[in-house]
Structures are given as C-alpha cells and as structure tokens.
Amino acid sequence: MFMLCAANLPFPPPDAQTQNKTPIVRSLGFANCLLASYNKIPERELIEDCSLEFGLDFGALNVYVSRQVDEDDDPDGVSGLRY
C-alpha cells in the first residue's frame, strides 16, 4: 500500500505550476528501502526514514495512505487501488 501510494504522490509539491507524480527513481528507491526491512513494515520509523532518504513528504504519504473515500475526483489510499 505504501509503495503504491508513494508512486502516485503529487510531485513537485502542490504549490508548483505543474503537477506530476513521484519520479520513478524515487518511488522505486522508496520501495527498495521498505523491502530491505520488510519485517518492520508498517512501523512508522521505517516509513519516515525511507521517505526522508528518497525525498518523499511523509505527511503527504500518510494522508494519502489513510484516505478511505475519493475526494475532489482524486482517488487516494484504498479507493485509489481500484483504478
């Protein structure tokens, strides 16, 4: 779940003029970081450390993963897995 959401985070941050998704190299690095310590998933410290290492916004990732319903025509979290 964390890996899928990390790959779909808005990047760069919302205040930028263009809105793209997380660069593949960052999301793959994040995924590899998690998999290197897969027995610690979903410990917050692991997710925060991997987010920091690969330049992902942990707060945004946490919000994305935690959403249960679609909002503003932008599927996130569990609802985003349907697409």
Backbone hydrogen bonds, N-H to C=O, Kabsch-Sander energy under -0.5 kcal/mol:
donor,donor_aa,acceptor,acceptor_aa,energy
5,C,1,M,-2.4
6,A,2,F,-2.6
7,A,3,M,-1.8
8,N,4,L,-0.7
8,N,5,C,-0.9
9,L,6,A,-0.9
11,F,20,N,-4.3
16,A,13,P,-2.4
20,N,11,F,-1.3
20,N,18,T,-0.6
22,T,9,L,-1.0
26,R,23,P,-0.8
27,S,23,P,-2.2
28,L,24,I,-2.9
29,G,25,V,-1.6
30,F,26,R,-2.5
31,A,27,S,-2.3
32,N,28,L,-2.7
33,C,29,G,-2.4
34,L,30,F,-2.2
35,L,31,A,-2.6
36,A,32,N,-1.9
37,S,33,C,-0.6
37,S,34,L,-1.2
38,Y,35,L,-1.4
40,K,37,S,-2.8
41,I,38,Y,-1.2
43,E,40,K,-3.5
47,I,43,E,-1.9
48,E,44,R,-2.9
49,D,45,E,-2.6
50,C,46,L,-2.6
51,S,47,I,-2.3
52,L,48,E,-2.6
53,E,49,D,-2.5
54,F,50,C,-1.7
55,G,52,L,-1.2
56,L,51,S,-3.0
58,F,56,L,-0.9
61,L,57,D,-2.5
62,N,58,F,-2.9
63,V,59,G,-2.2
64,Y,60,A,-2.5
65,V,61,L,-2.8
66,S,62,N,-1.9
67,R,63,V,-1.1
67,R,64,Y,-0.6
71,E,74,D,-0.8
74,D,71,E,-2.0
78,V,67,R,-1.4
79,S,76,D,-0.9
80,G,76,D,-1.1
80,G,77,G,-0.6
81,L,77,G,-0.8
81,L,78,V,-1.0
82,R,79,S,-1.2
83,Y,80,G,-1.1
